Amino acid sequence: MRRRSAAAWVTTAALLAPLVYLVLGALHAPGGAPPSGWEVFPVSPTLAAFERAFDLVPLGRQMVNSVIVASVAVPVSVVVASLAGFGLTLLEPGARRTAVGLVLVLLVVPASSVWVPRFVLLSEIGLIDTLVPLMLPALAATTPFTVLLFYWAFRRVPRELVEAAHLEGLGLLRTWRMVLPLVRPTTVAVGAIVFALTWGNFVDALLYLYSPERYTLPLGMSQLRVLGPADTSTILAGACLVAAPPVLAFALVQRRFLDGIRGARWLSR
């Protein structure tokens, strides 16, 4: 037990170390080289690097764009993933195994393999340089992993409850709405995962957005990179703005998130 606790603390420290360096580095005065050694701890902490980051790049507008994308993508992904996961549990055993296998195959397909056809399609319908392409993955649950999470969670719902709903004449959607509150931890977990993926989506923003007023926060962070090592604190300040919302979201829902992940215990049986 002690060994597990020690391993957990070591893992936590290893994961938190980059975040601590990020925050401490951003509190240095702008215009300096990367801090090292004891220089990581600022003698006179200041928020000047954050002010400089906002002066150089319109991070406020970009943050609003990121919020717009996430506010659409997260609920749509949760609805699509939960409907797909619930639908998988209603299939006959043979068809269910095949469908789950196909979802697993989709999970390992490289995202880069669809960049070109997706770009061509969106270009043909005139959606390039809009925020829509960043929201469209939500129509496919953002990632097949979210569908699997809901599938594993709905498998734990008593089959008798679903059959009773059918006997009462409830359709698929009404049955789904009835059982969805029973997998609330998984819903929170999926929401947190989709938010993190959407908020930090740099590649799609780089592919589809050309106008600076439509840039999202990850693209704004990339604009700060031109400062180079001569102004590391400003770059770290921008990185803090990108990293803070997902970290805060996971911190607020960590208990339910872990409960949702534990809902897949049957997979190890």
N, C-alpha and C positions, 0 to 999 in steps of 0.2 A: 504493500500500500504506500509506504514511504517512497519507494522507488518510482511509483507512478506519479506521486505528487511532485517529486523532484523533477521528473521528466516533463511534467506539465508546466512547471515554473520555468524550466530552461527553454521550452518551446515558446512559451508566452514572451519571455524576455527577448528571444531571437526575432520574433515577429514585431514586437513593439520598438525594438532598437531603431529601425529606419524611420519610424514615425516620430520618435523622440528627436532624432537628428534633424528631421525635416522641420519640426517646430522650432527647435533651438537655433537652427541655422537661419530661419526666417526672421528671428528676433534680433539679428545683428544689423548694424547700420549698413545701408546699401553702398555699393561701390568697392567691396572688399573681395579678396580671394576666398576660396573654400576654406572653412574653419577645419582645423585638425587638432588632435590631442585635446588638451584642456581648453583650447580656444573655442571648442564647440559650445561651452557654456558662456553666454554673453555677459560681459561685465556690466554693461549698461543696456538692458533690453529696450528695444524700440520697435514701433510699428511702422517706421518710415519705409521699410521695404514693401509693405503692403500698399502704402500710399503711392509709392513710385510705380508699382505694378499696375495700379489702376490708372495712373497718369499715362503710362506708355501704351497700354492696350485697353480697349473698351470691355473690361472683364464684366462690368455690370450688365451690359446688353447680352453678352455671351452667356452669363449665368441665367438670365431670363430665358434665353433660347433653350438651354439645357433643361430648365425646369419645365418648359412647355413640352419638350419631347418626353421627359420622364413621366409627366402627369398623364400623358396619353398612353405611353407604352406599358407602364406598370399595370394599370387595371385591365387593359385589353389582353395583355399576356396572361394575367391570372385567370381571366374568364376563359380564354381559349385553352390554356393548359389544363384547367380543371375539367372543362367539358370533354376534352380529349382523353384525359386520364380516367374519368368516370365512364366514358364510352368503352374504353378498353376492358373494363371489368365486366361489362355486360355481354361481351362476345363469348361464343362457345370456346371451350378450352383449346381446341386446335387452332382456330382463327385467332384467339388471343395470343397464343405463343408466337404465331407468325407476325402479328401486328407489333408485338413488343420487340421481336427480333428486328423488324424494319426500323423501329424507332431507335434501337441501339446502333443500327447501321448508319442512320442519319446523324447520330451523335458523333461519329468518328469521321464524317465527311469534312474535309478542310473547308473553312469558310471562304478561302481564296478561290475555290473552284467555281463559286457562283458570282464572283465580282463582275466579270466581264458580261455574262448574259443578263445579269440584273441591271447593270449600267445601261446596256443597249436598250432593254425594255423600258426603263424609266426615262431614258432620253427620248424614245419614240412617243411617249405619252406626255412629255413636257413637264416632268417632275424634278428634273435636275435643278440644283441651286434652290431647293426648298427644303423645309424640315420634314416633309412627308417621307422621303426614303429612310430617315432615321427612325421613323415610327413603324414602318411597314413590317419589320421582323416580328413585331408584336402579334401580327395576324397569324404567325406560325409559332406562337408561344415563346418567341425570342431564341430559345434553345430547346432541343428535344429533352434535355435533362429535366426541365420543369414538368414536362408531360409524365416522365417516369416517376418523379416525386409524387405527383398527384395519384398516379396509378397505384403506387405502393401504399399510399395513405388510404385510398378508397377500398383497397383489398381488405383492410382491417375493419371496415364498416360491416356489421352483421348482415349477411345475405338475406336473412329473414326480413329485415327492415325494408330492403329494396323490393323484395317480393310482395310484402304487404302493401307498399305504395302502388305497385302495379295492380294488385287486386282491388284497390280502392279507385282505380281508374286514372291514376295520375300519369301524365305523360313523362317523357324523358326530361324535359326542362324543369318541370315541377318537382320531379324526384331528385334531380340534381340540386335544386335550391333547398330541398328538405335536408339532404345529407351533407351539404357543403359546410354548415356550422360545425359538424363533427370532425372536420379535418382542418380546423382553424390554425393550428400550429404550422401545418404544411403551407397553408395560404400565406401566412406571414413569411415563412422561409422563402417561398417562391417570389413574393413581392420584393424582399430584400435582395435576392439574387438578381432579379431583373433590373432593379434600380441601380445596382452596382454596375452591371453590364452596360446599361443604357447611358448612365452618367459618364462613364469613362470610355465611351465608344469614340475612339479617335479615327480609326480607319474609315468607317462609313462617312464621317464628317469630312475627312480629307478627300474622299472620292466624289462626293456629291455637292459639296458647298463651295461656291466660288466668291460670293459677295461677303465682304467683311461683316456687314450688319446681320448676316445669318449664321455666323460662326458660333459654334458651341464652345464651352469652357475648355475642353481638351485642345482644341485648335488655338485658343488664346494662349494656353500654356506653351504650345509649340512656338508661338510668335516670340515669347520671352527668351527662347533658347539662343536667339541671335546675340544676346548680351554676352554670352560666353562666361568663362571663369572670372572675368573682371567684375562681375556683379552677381555673385552666386546667391546672395541673400534675397535679391529680388526674384530670381528664378525659383528659389525655395518657397518664397511667399506665394507665388502663383501655384506651385504644386500643392501647398497647404489648402488653397481654395478648392482645388480639384478633389483632393483626398478627404477633406473634412466631412462633406455630406454623407458619403457611403459609410465612413467610419462611425459617424454619429448614428446613422440609421441602424447599423448592426449592433451598436452599443445599446440602443433603445429596445431592440427586439431580440436580443441574443438568447434569452431563455426560450421564447417561443420558437426561434429559429432552430435551436438545438433539439427541441421537442419534435419539430417537423422532420429534421434529419433522422432522428432516432426512429421515426415511424417506418423506416425502411429496414428494420432489423431482420425481417423475414428473409431478406436477400442473402444473408450469410448462413441461412439454415441449409 
